[in-house]
Amino acid sequence: MRVRITTWNANSIRKREKALRRIVAEIAPDVLCLQETKVEDAKFPHALASELGFPYRWVHGQKGYHGVAVLSKLPLSEPRALKWCGVEDCRHAVCRLPGDIELHDLYIPAGGDIPDPEINPKFAHKLAMLRELRAYFADRRGDGAKLVLVGDLNIAPLETDVWNHRALLDVVSHTPVETEALLALQKAYGFTDAVRTVIPPEKKLYTWWSYRARDWAASDRGRRLDHIWLSPALAGALRGAEVRREARGWEEPSDHVPVTVDLEL
């Protein structure tokens, strides 16, 4: 069985119908994981999701902020939400796919503008959530689970994941304390960075470009904030990966683009 999984920070799903239709038509994911849906569950565009061929859904949202959702052509089971740092934000949805795959859809806090947890509570929250996630997966290490972790992790860990490594060392999303925390989380369970397994780490690769840029493509000041990781039990199932860069130029785009992996189970 081959399964195509796409992750996409929609940045308000109710504003992205045209982009959502193009993702389904051009990428054709079996499972589409969304972040920053920014809508409570009752107002999620369920009718559109059904029309586009996703009869199975796990929607975990709130009004105006955050929110994650899994849209699937395949049956979903055991849906649950995980909460971190004593905060009720909707940032982490978990469910099970056929083949005994445990899917984690994550939206890590952006962290604000100042990379100092002493004076910036948003940055402190980001680092705290990363620590708690690392402990959670470290406790599970070696359990043999088939895990897929996807989402907007809001950190570009490699030098080639940002347009200018030196210029962004003091910019939230690429500071050493963040990249070290993300890599520690990855190592805690032995996750494989699926996209960088297919696309060499030496190659510049971005998934986000700011709305502030007058011409995002010309300036190309991007960052790779969106990730797909595979547990050791699934790493060998990886058959392909892509970042749909041109989606940033679609009509009414998100500032993030879809990231996709193909698995053969």
N, C-alpha and C positions, 0 to 999 in steps of 0.2 A: 504494500500500500504506500503510495506517495502522498505526502501532505505538504501543502504550501501554506506557510504562516507569514502574515504581514503585520507589522506594527506601524502605527501612525499616530502622532500627536495632531489631532484635528484642530485644536485651538478653537473650540466651540462648534460642536458637531452640527448644530442646526443652521450654521452659516456655510456649510461645506457640501451641500447636496451635489453640486456639479463635480467637485473633486472626488467625492465618494463614488459617484457613478463611473468616473473614469478609472478609478482604482479597480473597481469590480470588472469593468470591461477590458482593461489593458493588462492588469496584473493577475486577475482571476484567483484571488486567494481562497483557500478552503476555510481558513480561519483568519479573521481580521481583528487585531487587538488595537483598541483606541485609548488614547489618554487625553486629558483636558477636554472632556466632553462638555463640561460646564452646564449641566442640566440635571435636574432631579429626575428620578426614574420614570415618573408618570408622564413627563413631557419629552422623553427620549423619542426620536423618530422611528418608532417600532414599525409603522406601516411601510416606510421606505426600506427599512432593513429586510422586511419580509419580501417586498417587491424585488429586491436585488438578490434574493436567493439565500438569505440567512434565516432559516426557521428557528435556529437555536441561539439563544442570547443570554448572556449574564451581564446585567447592567448594574453598575454600582456608582451612583452619581449624587450630586448635590447642586443646589442652586448657585449658578454663577461662577463657581470655582472648581478646580480639580476634576475629579471624575474619571473612571476607567470603565471600559466595556469590552466584552468579547462577543463578536458576531461570528457564527459558525454555520457551515453547511453540514457539519458532522455533529452527532449528538454530544451534548455536554452533560456532565454529571458532577455531583458533589460540589456545587458552587458555594464559595464562602468568601468572606472578606477578612483581611488581616489589618489590624490597627497598630500604629507605632507611636511611641513617645507620649502616650496618654492623650493623643489628639484624635478627634473624630473625623478628620479629613478622609475623603474617599480616594485613596491612593493605591490600593493593592487588592486586586481581585484574583482569586485562585479557582480553578476548575479542572476537571479531568476530561481528556479526549480519548477516543478509541485508541487501542494499543497501550492502554495504561499510562498515558502521558499526562503528567501533572503540569499544568500551564500557569505561570505567574505573570500577570500583567501589572506593571509597576509605573508609578509616576513619582519620581524623587523630587523633593522641593527644589526650586530654582536657586534659592539662597540669597536673594536680594543683591545689592550692589557692592557691599563692603565685606571683604573676606576676613572678617574678624569676629569670632563668636562672642567675644566679650562685649562688643557694642552693637552687634547685629543679631537679633533673635532669630531672624530667618536663616542666617548662615549656621547658627548654633543648632537649629532644628534639623537642617540638612545633614550635618555631621552626626547628630544623635541618631537619626533614622538609619544612616549607613552603618553605624556601630551596632544597632539593634538587629538589623538585617544580617550583618556578618555573624553575630552570635547565634541567630536562628539557624542559619545554614551550616555553621560550624557544628552545631549540636546534631545535625542530620547527616553529616559527612559519613560516607561509607554505607548508607542505607540502600544503595543500589537503585534509587528511584530514577525514573525517566523524566527529568525535569527540563522544561523550556522556560527560561526567564526572558521576558521581552519588556520593552518600554522606553519611555523618555527618562533616562537616568540622569540627565542634566549635567553630565560630566564628559568631557573629551579627554580621555586618558593619555593618548599618545601624542608625541610632538607633531606627527603627521595628521592628527585629528583636528588641528586648528590651522588657520591661515598663517599665523605667525606665532611660533612657540614663545619666543622671548617677549614679545609685546603682550602676550596674554598670561604670563606667569603670575601677575597680580590681579587678574580678572577672574571673577567668580565663574566657575565651570572648568578652569584649567589650572588652578592653583595647586601647588604640590600637596597640600594637606587633603585636598579633594581627590586628586588622582591616586594618591596612596591609599585613601580610604576605599575607593572603588576597586582598586586592584586587590586589596585585602579581602573585600567582599567576594570578588571573583575566585580568589584562591581558597576561601573558606570552604567551598564545596567542590572545588576543582573544576569550575565551569570553563568551557571553551568559548572564546569569542568567535561566534560562527562567521560573522561577516569578514573579520580579519583573517580567518582561516582560508577563505576563498580569495579575497582581495588583499594582496600583500601589504604588510604594515609599512613598507617603504613608500607606498603610494598615498598621496594626499586624498582624503576622503571626508566629506561633510554631509550632514543630514539636516542642518539648520542654517538659515540665513536671516538676519534681522530685517524686520519691516522698515527699519530706519534707512536702509541703503536706497539711494535713488535708483541705482541699477544693480540689483543683487548679483547678476551673472558677471557683469563687467568688473565689479570690485572683488567679487568672489571671497568675501571675508566670512567664511563659514566655519562651523564646528560640527564634529560628529558627536551628537548628544543622544542619539537613539540606537539601541543595542538589542541584539538577540544572543543569548547565551544558551549553551547546551551542557547538560550534566555528562559525566563520564559514560553513563549508560546509553546516551544518545549521540555522543560525538561522532561515532562511526556511521550514523545514519545521514549525515550531512551530504547533500548532493549539489547544492548551489546556493548562491546568495547574490542579492543585488540591492543597490540604492537607486531609487527612481529620481535622479537629480532634476530632470525636466519638470517634475510636478511642482517645483517651486515657482515656475513661470505659468502655471495654469491660471485660468480665470478664478478670481476670489480665492487665492491659495491660502493654505496654512503656511506658517513660517518654517514648518518641518516637512520633510518628504517621507514617503513610505520606504520601509526597509523590509526585505523579504528573504526568507530561506526556504529551501526545498529539502524535505526529509524523505528517506525511503525506509520504511519500517519492515 
